[in-house]
Amino acid sequence: MKRKDKIINLNIIKRSALEGLMLVVVAALALEASSLVQYYFSQKGIHKEAAMRAQAQLEAARGRISDVINQTESAVHNSEWIAEWCLEVPDSIPRVSQRLVEDNPVTVGSTVALVPGYISRLPLYSPYVYRDGSDSLIFRSLATEEYDYPSQEWFTKPLETGKGYWSEPYVDEGGGEMLMVTYSVPIYDKKGLPAAVLTADISLDWLKELIQGTRVYPNASNILISREGRFMVSPRGDAALETTVNEVVGQQDDSMSFKKLNQSMLSGESGSMQLEFRGQKSHVFFSPVDRTGWSMCIIVPDSDIFGSIRRIGFIVLLLQVLGLGMIILILSSFARKQLQYKKLNENKQRMEGELHIARGIQMSMVPKTFPPFPKRNDLDMSAAIIPAKEVGGDLYDFYIRDEKLFFCIGDVSGKGVPASLVMAVTRTTFRTVSAHESDPQSIVSQMNDTLAEMNENNMFVTFFCGVLDLVTGHLSYCNAGHNPPMILTDRIQELPVDSNLPLGVLHGMSYSGQETDLHYDDALFLYTDGLNEAENAEHEQFGMERVEAVLHGHRSAQDHLKNIEMKVKEFVGDAPQSDDLTLLFVHYLAKEGETGVNRRLVLTNDIHEISRLAEFVEGIAEEKNLSPEVAMNVNLAIEEAVTNVILYAYPPGTQGEVEIRATVDDHALRFTLCDEGQPFDPTAAPEVDTNQGFAQRRIGGLGIHLVRTIMDTVRYEWKDGKNLLTMIKNI
């Protein structure tokens, strides 16, 4: 009986185990079936979401492009009546294009191109105005033999159709020198005859960034084609405008689908389809751009859309087998890694952002608008800093004070953030010291003491400082361990420099100053060792021979620097930049006797000599056609200063002289008083409170107060045993 009970119990256990196993199998099958159903609907929903995301991105891009197109068309149509009016005043035609470019930030260039022969004295006339890299306006003519504007599409089409026309994108080698598209309208005269074409150019540099911004998936390919089927933006960025869709259709595995896609896009249709692209099943979403004939599409690999859900499905299946415990373990590990990655990514982004801000701050500290003094015809300058890292330790600076150009260049030891901080301190120290000091030797000495006091990290700065008198061409300079500048006269050679220690090495270091004279068309080229020590992939350096070679030829300062940068880039090739590169070019263009009057008068310390001073000043005023009021005020100020020298510079009974040098140009009157009397700085006298009564006011001081009031700049120097008082009046 017991044996039978055991057999029954064993069967019950087996049956229960079998039922339990079946329940587990059924549950597993039900769970798997529910997973499959969920996977199917998830896949369907993801595909729908992908289509919505792609269409939304396409619509956003179309909207931004349409905004630019609408703004451009409105600007051109608003200028039509001005262009029509200017047909009767041809000299005013360039102003139409200038106004259109100035008032419309999206417009990079414009022209009013006359119909050939419309004005007999101007058979071909097309003044073109465009923005350069520094956002300055450049004027040039399109009526050249190299650029036949009457045959250009932007000129012929509006005249043929009689309405506004968007041209095919093109690289304008004769005009704006960039990839652009042009909107042009015909201009008719009062008789209704076609007279000209008014245009507005839009640079297409922003198109690539805009279209690439529609990339909704990491491996998606974004394409923009023109009305003729040419690639404007493609997965190969260098193929812009060089290849048509028809040329690549035959190269694809799924050529029939690509042919259908090409026809739909060129027909201005919107929609989506599937095809094989680069050996993968892909989904295409396309849409036209209004009024331009362009069409854009996004090609998304199937794996980009469904790859994540497929991976999740595999993980879910695996986790079903391994159990709830493994799920919790994997999810917790995944979550921790995601948090770590997120934290690392946030730290990286923060550091990159801070470096970007630091670079912006650093670059804002140096002059970067060129030409820097557009109203001056005696000076042509340009400069550039190309750091090896996001921030660097090179610096340059320059400014004009009292008709003297103060300039410098420097190279901080090391790279990166520490060097950039020292660079900022050095530049600030230069500005602070040179604001009240005109001798480069003294400027460098004071800067060295300041930097040495705070040099806890033993960093130093090679530095060159120069002061160029723009009236006389006299150059004073001091070198602190920097590369000798190149001086360009009738030949190219190094400027002689003394061997001095760099800044910040030793407090109290004595620096020697040097002098030379620049003449018309002489130039100085200053650089850091990132130029001559630039290395290519074979570790060969650019060298001084190449530096001298690229300086040959007569170019503007900006063109010299562009040529040097191009030659260095060609030499270095794909090799990484090894050091910061800074360039500064100073071209002296003042012609002796051309810009103004240069006169000299010597008086003895006799008060009766004052009458000769009045004749001296009046002669200058008459020759330069100065107003009586200016002449009277200047004469009064100079008379006060000279009288002070005659009465008090020399001891009683001692005979002496005062020399008055006058230089007058179109901008200013400059008078320098020179005497060998007792050292006396009249500019150090305290300001006079003219609101006080006569009884309360201290004796003296009114003369220098009068000079300060009339003249715009008053500066004193004691140099070579002489008092030098410079007074400048801007005119």
C-alpha positions in Angstrom: 0.0 0.0 0.0 2.8 2.4 0.8 4.6 1.6 -2.4 1.4 2.4 -4.4 1.0 5.7 -2.5 4.6 6.6 -3.3 3.9 5.9 -7.0 0.8 8.1 -6.9 2.6 10.9 -5.1 5.4 10.7 -7.7 3.0 10.9 -10.5 1.3 13.9 -8.9 4.6 15.6 -8.5 5.5 14.8 -12.2 2.1 16.0 -13.3 2.4 19.2 -11.3 5.9 19.8 -12.6 4.7 19.2 -16.1 1.8 21.6 -15.5 4.1 24.1 -14.0 6.5 23.8 -16.9 3.6 24.2 -19.3 2.5 27.2 -17.4 6.0 28.6 -17.6 6.1 27.8 -21.4 2.7 29.3 -21.9 3.6 32.4 -19.9 6.9 32.7 -21.8 5.1 32.3 -25.1 2.5 34.9 -24.0 5.2 37.2 -22.9 7.1 36.7 -26.1 3.9 37.2 -28.2 3.1 40.4 -26.3 6.7 41.5 -26.8 6.4 40.9 -30.5 3.1 42.8 -30.7 4.6 45.6 -28.7 7.7 45.5 -31.0 5.5 45.7 -34.1 3.5 48.7 -33.0 6.6 50.4 -31.5 8.3 50.0 -34.8 5.3 51.4 -36.6 5.1 54.3 -34.2 8.8 55.0 -34.5 8.6 55.1 -38.3 5.7 57.6 -38.0 7.6 59.7 -35.5 10.7 59.6 -37.8 8.6 60.9 -40.7 7.2 63.6 -38.5 10.6 64.7 -37.2 12.1 64.7 -40.7 9.2 66.7 -42.1 9.4 69.1 -39.2 13.1 69.7 -39.8 12.5 70.2 -43.5 9.8 72.7 -42.8 12.0 74.6 -40.3 14.8 74.7 -42.9 12.4 75.8 -45.6 11.1 78.5 -43.3 14.5 79.9 -42.6 15.5 79.9 -46.2 12.2 81.6 -47.1 12.8 84.3 -44.6 16.1 85.1 -46.2 14.5 85.0 -49.7 11.6 87.3 -48.7 13.9 89.7 -47.0 16.1 89.9 -50.0 13.2 90.3 -52.5 11.7 93.1 -50.4 15.0 94.9 -50.1 15.5 94.8 -53.9 12.0 95.8 -54.8 12.2 98.7 -52.3 15.3 99.9 -54.1 13.8 99.8 -57.6 12.5 103.3 -57.6 15.9 104.7 -56.4 17.7 102.8 -59.2 15.2 104.2 -61.8 15.7 107.7 -60.5 19.5 107.3 -60.6 19.4 106.4 -64.3 19.4 110.2 -64.9 22.3 110.7 -62.5 24.7 107.8 -63.3 27.2 109.0 -60.7 24.7 108.2 -58.0 24.2 104.6 -59.2 26.9 103.0 -56.8 25.0 104.6 -53.9 22.0 102.4 -54.7 24.0 99.2 -54.2 25.8 100.6 -51.2 22.6 101.5 -49.5 21.0 98.1 -50.2 24.0 96.2 -48.7 24.3 98.5 -45.7 20.6 98.2 -44.8 20.3 94.4 -45.3 22.6 92.2 -43.2 21.8 89.1 -45.3 22.9 90.8 -48.5 26.7 90.4 -49.2 26.8 92.3 -52.5 24.8 94.3 -55.0 25.2 96.0 -58.3 23.2 98.1 -60.8 24.4 96.7 -64.1 23.5 99.0 -67.1 22.3 97.5 -70.4 25.3 97.7 -72.8 25.1 101.0 -74.7 22.3 102.5 -72.7 24.5 105.4 -71.7 26.8 106.2 -74.6 29.7 107.4 -72.5 29.4 104.3 -70.3 29.2 101.3 -72.8 29.6 98.9 -69.9 28.9 100.0 -66.4 28.3 97.8 -63.4 29.7 99.2 -60.0 29.7 96.3 -57.5 29.6 96.8 -53.7 30.2 93.8 -51.3 31.2 93.0 -47.8 34.7 91.6 -47.1 35.7 89.3 -44.2 35.9 92.2 -41.7 32.4 93.4 -42.7 33.8 96.5 -44.5 32.3 97.6 -47.8 34.4 97.1 -50.9 33.7 98.8 -54.2 34.8 97.3 -57.5 33.7 97.2 -61.2 32.2 94.1 -62.9 32.7 95.7 -66.3 36.0 94.0 -67.0 37.3 91.8 -69.8 37.6 88.8 -67.5 34.0 89.1 -66.2 31.5 89.6 -69.0 28.5 90.6 -67.0 26.1 91.0 -69.9 26.3 87.2 -70.5 25.7 86.2 -66.9 22.5 84.4 -66.0 21.6 87.0 -63.3 21.7 89.7 -66.0 20.0 88.0 -69.0 17.1 86.2 -67.3 15.3 89.2 -65.7 15.6 91.1 -69.0 14.1 88.2 -70.8 11.2 87.5 -68.4 10.6 91.1 -67.3 10.4 90.1 -63.6 12.5 89.2 -60.7 14.6 86.1 -61.1 16.6 83.9 -58.7 19.8 82.6 -60.4 21.3 79.2 -60.2 23.9 79.1 -57.4 27.4 79.8 -58.7 30.9 80.7 -57.6 31.3 84.3 -58.6 35.0 84.6 -59.5 34.6 88.0 -61.0 32.5 89.6 -58.3 32.0 88.6 -54.7 34.5 85.7 -54.9 32.2 83.3 -53.1 29.5 80.7 -53.5 26.3 82.7 -53.9 22.9 83.1 -55.4 21.6 86.3 -56.9 18.1 87.8 -57.0 17.8 90.4 -59.8 15.1 92.6 -61.3 14.9 94.6 -64.5 15.0 98.4 -64.3 13.1 100.4 -66.9 13.5 104.1 -67.7 10.7 106.6 -68.0 10.0 105.5 -71.6 9.6 101.9 -70.5 12.8 100.8 -72.1 15.0 98.2 -70.2 18.0 100.2 -68.8 19.6 98.1 -66.1 19.4 95.1 -63.8 19.4 95.6 -60.0 20.8 92.6 -58.0 21.2 91.4 -54.4 23.7 88.6 -53.7 23.3 86.1 -50.8 26.3 84.1 -49.7 25.4 80.4 -49.5 28.0 79.6 -46.8 25.2 79.5 -44.3 23.3 76.9 -46.4 25.5 74.0 -45.5 25.3 74.7 -41.8 21.5 75.2 -42.1 20.9 72.0 -44.0 23.3 70.0 -41.9 21.3 71.3 -38.9 18.4 69.2 -40.2 20.3 66.0 -39.4 17.8 64.2 -37.1 19.8 60.9 -37.0 23.6 60.4 -36.6 24.1 58.6 -39.9 21.6 60.6 -41.9 22.6 62.2 -45.2 21.3 65.7 -46.1 21.1 66.8 -49.7 20.1 70.0 -51.3 19.8 70.3 -55.1 19.3 73.2 -57.5 16.6 73.5 -60.1 19.0 71.9 -62.6 19.7 69.0 -60.3 23.1 70.1 -59.1 24.3 69.3 -55.6 24.4 72.4 -53.5 24.8 70.4 -50.2 25.7 66.7 -50.3 27.3 64.1 -48.1 30.5 65.0 -49.9 30.9 68.7 -48.9 33.5 69.3 -51.6 31.1 68.3 -54.4 29.0 71.5 -54.3 27.8 72.5 -57.8 30.3 70.1 -59.4 28.0 67.0 -59.8 24.4 66.5 -60.8 22.0 63.9 -59.5 21.7 62.3 -62.9 25.5 61.7 -62.9 25.3 59.7 -59.7 22.0 57.9 -60.2 23.6 55.2 -62.4 26.3 54.6 -59.7 23.7 53.4 -57.2 22.6 49.9 -56.6 18.9 51.0 -56.5 19.1 53.2 -59.6 15.4 53.0 -60.4 14.4 54.3 -57.0 17.0 57.1 -57.2 15.7 58.0 -60.6 12.2 58.3 -59.3 13.4 60.3 -56.3 15.3 62.7 -58.7 12.2 63.2 -60.8 10.0 63.9 -57.8 12.4 66.4 -56.3 13.0 68.2 -59.6 9.2 68.4 -60.1 8.9 70.2 -56.8 7.0 67.4 -55.0 7.0 66.6 -51.3 6.9 63.1 -49.8 8.8 60.1 -48.7 10.0 56.7 -50.1 12.3 53.8 -49.4 15.5 52.8 -51.3 18.9 51.2 -51.0 21.6 53.8 -50.2 25.2 52.8 -49.6 24.2 49.2 -49.3 21.6 49.9 -46.6 17.9 50.0 -46.6 17.1 53.7 -46.1 14.1 56.1 -45.8 14.0 59.3 -47.8 12.0 62.4 -46.9 12.0 65.3 -49.4 10.4 68.7 -49.8 10.9 71.7 -52.2 12.1 75.2 -51.4 9.5 77.8 -52.6 10.3 80.1 -55.5 13.9 79.0 -55.9 13.4 75.7 -57.7 15.6 74.0 -55.0 14.7 70.8 -53.3 16.1 69.2 -50.2 15.9 65.7 -48.7 17.0 63.7 -45.7 18.2 60.0 -46.2 18.0 58.1 -43.0 19.4 54.5 -42.7 16.9 52.0 -41.5 19.3 51.1 -38.7 19.2 54.6 -37.4 15.5 54.6 -37.1 14.9 51.1 -35.8 18.4 50.2 -34.5 17.6 51.2 -31.0 14.3 49.3 -30.8 16.0 46.2 -32.2 18.7 46.4 -29.7 16.1 46.9 -27.0 14.2 43.8 -28.3 17.3 41.7 -28.1 18.1 42.9 -24.6 14.5 42.3 -23.5 14.6 38.7 -24.8 17.9 38.1 -23.1 16.6 39.6 -19.9 13.5 37.4 -20.0 15.8 34.4 -20.0 18.2 35.6 -17.4 15.4 36.9 -15.0 14.4 39.9 -13.1 17.6 40.0 -11.1 19.8 40.3 -14.1 17.5 43.0 -15.5 17.9 45.0 -12.4 21.7 44.5 -12.4 22.0 45.5 -16.0 19.7 48.5 -15.7 21.5 49.8 -12.6 24.9 49.4 -14.3 23.6 51.1 -17.4 22.2 53.9 -15.4 25.4 54.5 -13.6 27.4 54.5 -16.8 25.0 56.9 -18.4 25.3 59.2 -15.4 29.0 59.1 -15.6 29.0 59.7 -19.3 26.6 62.6 -18.9 28.8 64.1 -16.1 31.9 63.7 -18.2 30.2 65.2 -21.3 28.9 68.1 -19.2 32.4 68.8 -17.9 33.8 68.6 -21.4 31.2 70.9 -22.8 31.7 73.4 -19.9 35.5 73.4 -20.5 35.1 73.9 -24.2 32.6 76.7 -23.6 34.9 78.4 -21.1 37.9 78.1 -23.5 35.7 79.5 -26.3 34.8 82.4 -24.0 38.4 82.9 -23.0 39.5 83.0 -26.7 36.8 85.6 -27.4 38.0 87.7 -24.4 41.7 87.3 -25.5 41.0 88.3 -29.1 38.9 91.3 -28.0 42.0 92.7 -26.3 43.9 93.2 -29.5 42.9 95.4 -32.5 41.2 93.3 -35.2 39.6 95.9 -37.5 41.7 96.5 -40.6 42.6 98.9 -42.0 42.7 100.3 -38.4 43.0 104.0 -39.4 41.0 104.3 -42.6 41.1 108.1 -42.6 44.9 108.3 -42.6 46.9 108.1 -45.8 50.3 108.0 -44.1 50.0 104.5 -42.6 48.9 101.0 -43.7 48.7 98.3 -41.1 47.5 94.7 -40.6 48.0 92.1 -37.9 46.8 88.5 -37.1 47.0 86.0 -34.3 46.7 82.3 -35.1 46.9 80.3 -31.8 48.0 76.7 -31.8 45.4 75.9 -29.1 42.0 77.5 -28.3 43.9 80.2 -26.5 47.6 81.2 -26.8 50.3 83.4 -25.5 51.1 85.6 -28.5 50.1 89.2 -28.5 50.3 92.4 -30.5 48.9 95.9 -29.9 49.1 99.4 -31.4 47.4 102.7 -31.1 48.2 106.4 -32.0 48.8 109.1 -29.4 50.1 112.6 -30.1 50.7 111.7 -33.8 52.9 108.8 -32.7 52.2 105.1 -33.4 52.8 103.0 -30.3 53.1 99.3 -31.3 54.4 96.0 -29.8 54.5 92.3 -30.4 55.3 89.6 -27.8 55.5 85.8 -27.2 54.8 84.3 -23.8 56.7 81.2 -22.9 54.4 78.1 -22.9 51.0 77.7 -24.4 47.4 77.3 -23.4 45.5 79.1 -20.5 48.6 80.1 -18.4 50.2 81.7 -21.4 47.0 83.5 -22.3 46.7 85.0 -18.8 50.3 86.3 -19.0 49.5 87.6 -22.5 46.5 89.6 -21.1 48.6 91.0 -18.3 51.4 92.0 -20.7 49.0 93.7 -23.1 47.3 95.6 -20.3 50.7 96.7 -18.8 51.8 98.0 -22.2 48.7 100.1 -22.5 49.0 101.4 -19.0 52.7 102.3 -19.2 52.7 103.7 -22.7 49.7 106.0 -21.9 52.1 108.4 -20.1 55.5 107.3 -21.4 56.8 107.8 -25.0 60.3 106.3 -24.7 60.3 102.5 -25.7 63.3 101.9 -23.4 61.4 103.3 -20.4 58.2 101.5 -21.4 60.0 98.1 -21.6 61.9 98.7 -18.3 58.7 99.5 -16.4 56.9 96.6 -17.9 59.7 94.2 -17.0 59.7 95.3 -13.3 55.9 94.9 -13.2 55.9 91.4 -14.7 58.9 90.3 -12.6 57.1 91.1 -9.4 54.2 88.8 -10.2 56.2 86.0 -12.0 55.7 83.2 -9.5 55.6 80.5 -12.3 58.9 81.6 -13.9 57.2 82.5 -17.2 58.8 85.1 -19.4 57.8 87.2 -22.5 59.9 88.0 -25.5 58.8 91.5 -26.5 59.5 94.2 -29.0 58.2 97.8 -28.5 58.3 100.6 -31.0 57.2 104.3 -31.2 57.0 105.8 -34.7 56.7 109.5 -35.1 54.2 109.7 -38.0 55.2 113.3 -38.9 59.0 112.8 -39.1 59.3 109.0 -39.6 61.6 108.7 -36.6 61.4 105.3 -35.1 62.5 104.6 -31.5 62.4 101.0 -30.4 63.5 98.5 -27.7 63.8 94.8 -28.0 63.5 92.3 -25.1 64.7 89.0 -26.5 62.3 88.9 -29.4 62.9 87.9 -33.0 64.4 90.9 -34.9 61.7 92.5 -37.1 62.3 92.7 -40.9 62.7 96.2 -42.3 61.6 96.6 -46.0 63.3 99.5 -47.7 65.1 99.2 -51.0 66.0 95.8 -49.8 64.8 93.3 -47.1 66.9 92.8 -44.0 66.7 92.4 -40.3 66.3 95.5 -38.1 69.4 95.7 -35.9 68.4 95.0 -32.3 70.4 94.8 -29.0 70.5 91.6 -27.0 68.2 92.2 -24.0 66.6 89.7 -21.6 62.9 88.9 -22.1 60.4 90.6 -19.8 59.8 89.1 -16.3 63.1 87.3 -15.9 65.0 89.8 -13.6 63.6 92.8 -11.7 65.6 96.0 -12.3 67.0 94.8 -15.6 68.5 97.6 -17.7 67.2 97.7 -21.3 68.9 99.6 -24.2 66.9 101.6 -26.7 67.7 102.1 -30.4 66.6 104.5 -33.1 66.3 104.8 -36.9 64.3 106.7 -39.5 61.7 105.4 -41.8 61.0 107.1 -45.2 58.1 106.9 -47.6 57.2 103.3 -48.5 59.4 101.8 -45.9 57.8 99.0 -43.9 58.3 96.9 -40.7 57.3 93.2 -40.5 57.1 91.8 -36.9 56.5 88.2 -36.2 56.7 85.5 -33.5 58.8 82.3 -33.9 55.7 80.4 -34.8 56.4 81.7 -38.4 60.0 80.7 -39.0 59.8 77.6 -36.8 56.5 76.3 -38.4 57.1 72.6 -39.2 55.7 70.3 -41.9 55.1 66.6 -41.6 58.8 65.9 -42.2 59.7 68.3 -39.3 61.3 70.7 -41.7 61.0 74.3 -40.5 59.7 77.2 -42.6 63.0 79.2 -42.0 64.0 82.7 -42.5 64.9 82.3 -46.2 61.2 81.5 -46.9 60.2 84.4 -44.7 62.3 86.9 -46.7 61.1 85.3 -50.0 57.4 85.8 -49.2 58.0 89.5 -48.3 59.1 90.3 -51.8 56.7 92.2 -54.0 54.7 95.4 -53.4 51.4 94.6 -51.7 49.1 96.2 -49.1 49.6 95.3 -45.5 46.6 93.0 -45.5 47.6 91.3 -48.7 51.1 90.7 -47.3 49.7 88.9 -44.3 47.3 86.9 -46.4 50.1 85.8 -48.6 52.3 84.8 -45.7 49.5 82.8 -44.1 48.8 81.0 -47.4 52.4 80.2 -47.9 52.8 78.8 -44.3 49.6 76.8 -44.7 50.9 75.3 -48.0 54.2 74.5 -46.4 52.8 72.9 -43.2 50.2 70.9 -45.0 48.3 68.4 -42.7 50.9 68.7 -39.9 49.4 70.1 -36.7 50.3 73.7 -35.8 53.3 73.5 -33.4 53.3 77.0 -32.0 51.2 80.2 -31.9 51.7 82.4 -34.9 51.4 86.2 -34.8 52.1 88.7 -37.6 52.2 92.6 -37.6 52.9 94.7 -40.7 53.5 98.5 -40.5 53.8 100.3 -43.8 54.9 104.0 -43.5 53.4 106.1 -46.4 54.0 109.7 -45.3 55.7 111.8 -48.0 57.9 114.6 -46.9 56.2 118.0 -47.6 53.1 116.4 -49.1 50.7 116.3 -46.2 51.2 119.8 -44.8 53.4 122.8 -43.9 56.7 122.4 -42.0 58.2 125.6 -40.6 60.7 126.6 -38.0 61.3 129.8 -36.0 64.0 130.6 -33.5 63.6 133.4 -30.9 66.0 134.7 -28.3 64.8 135.1 -24.7 63.8 138.7 -25.3 60.1 139.7 -24.8 60.3 142.0 -27.9 60.7 138.9 -30.1 57.0 137.9 -29.5 55.9 140.1 -32.4 57.8 137.7 -34.8 55.8 134.8 -33.4 52.5 136.3 -34.4 53.7 136.7 -38.0 54.9 133.1 -37.9 51.5 131.7 -36.9 49.6 134.0 -39.2 51.7 132.9 -42.1 50.8 129.2 -41.4 47.1 130.1 -41.0 47.0 132.0 -44.3 48.7 129.2 -46.2 46.4 126.5 -44.9 43.3 128.8 -45.2 42.5 128.4 -41.5 39.5 130.4 -40.1 40.3 133.6 -38.2 38.9 132.2 -35.0 41.2 129.1 -35.1 44.2 131.3 -36.1 43.6 133.7 -33.2 43.1 131.0 -30.6 46.2 129.1 -31.7 48.3 132.3 -31.7 47.1 133.1 -28.2 48.1 129.6 -26.9 51.5 129.6 -28.6 52.2 133.1 -27.4 51.4 132.1 -23.7 53.8 129.1 -23.9 56.6 131.0 -25.6 56.3 134.0 -23.2 56.7 131.6 -20.3 59.9 130.2 -21.8 61.3 133.7 -22.6 60.6 135.0 -19.0 61.5 132.0 -16.8 63.5 129.3 -18.7 66.9 130.9 -18.4 68.5 132.6 -15.3 68.4 136.5 -15.4 71.1 138.0 -17.5 71.6 134.7 -19.4 71.0 134.7 -23.2 69.1 131.7 -24.6 66.9 130.6 -27.4 63.5 129.0 -27.9 62.9 127.0 -31.1 59.3 126.7 -32.5 58.7 123.9 -34.9 55.4 123.8 -36.8 53.9 120.9 -38.7 50.5 121.3 -40.3 48.5 118.7 -42.2 44.9 118.1 -43.1 44.2 116.8 -39.6 46.0 118.8 -37.1 48.4 121.7 -36.3 51.4 120.5 -34.3 53.8 123.0 -32.5 56.9 121.9 -30.6 58.7 124.3 -28.3 62.4 123.4 -27.7 64.7 125.2 -25.2 67.8 124.4 -23.2 66.6 126.2 -20.1 65.9 124.9 -16.7 63.8 121.7 -16.7 60.2 122.6 -16.2 57.0 120.6 -16.9 54.1 123.1 -17.3 51.7 120.2 -17.7 52.3 119.1 -14.1 50.8 122.4 -12.9 47.5 121.8 -11.1 44.2 122.7 -12.8 43.0 126.3 -12.2 39.5 126.6 -10.6 38.1 129.5 -12.7 35.0 129.5 -10.5 36.9 131.0 -7.5 37.2 134.7 -7.0 40.4 136.6 -7.8 41.3 136.9 -4.1 41.0 133.2 -3.4 42.7 132.0 -6.6 46.5 131.1 -6.4 48.9 133.3 -8.4 50.0 131.8 -11.8 48.7 128.9 -13.7 46.3 130.8 -16.0 48.7 130.6 -19.0 48.9 126.8 -19.0 45.2 126.7 -18.3 44.6 128.7 -21.4 46.9 126.4 -23.5 45.1 123.4 -22.2 41.7 124.9 -23.0 42.6 125.9 -26.6 44.9 123.0 -27.7 43.6 119.4 -27.9 46.8 117.8 -26.8 49.6 119.2 -24.6 52.6 116.9 -23.8 56.0 117.6 -22.1 59.3 115.7 -22.4 62.8 116.3 -21.0 65.1 114.8 -23.6 68.8 115.2 -24.3 69.0 118.2 -22.0 66.1 120.1 -23.6 62.6 121.0 -22.7 60.2 119.7 -25.3 56.6 121.0 -25.1 54.3 119.6 -27.9 50.9 121.3 -28.5 48.4 119.8 -31.0 45.2 121.4 -32.3 42.9 119.2 -34.4 41.4 120.8 -37.4 
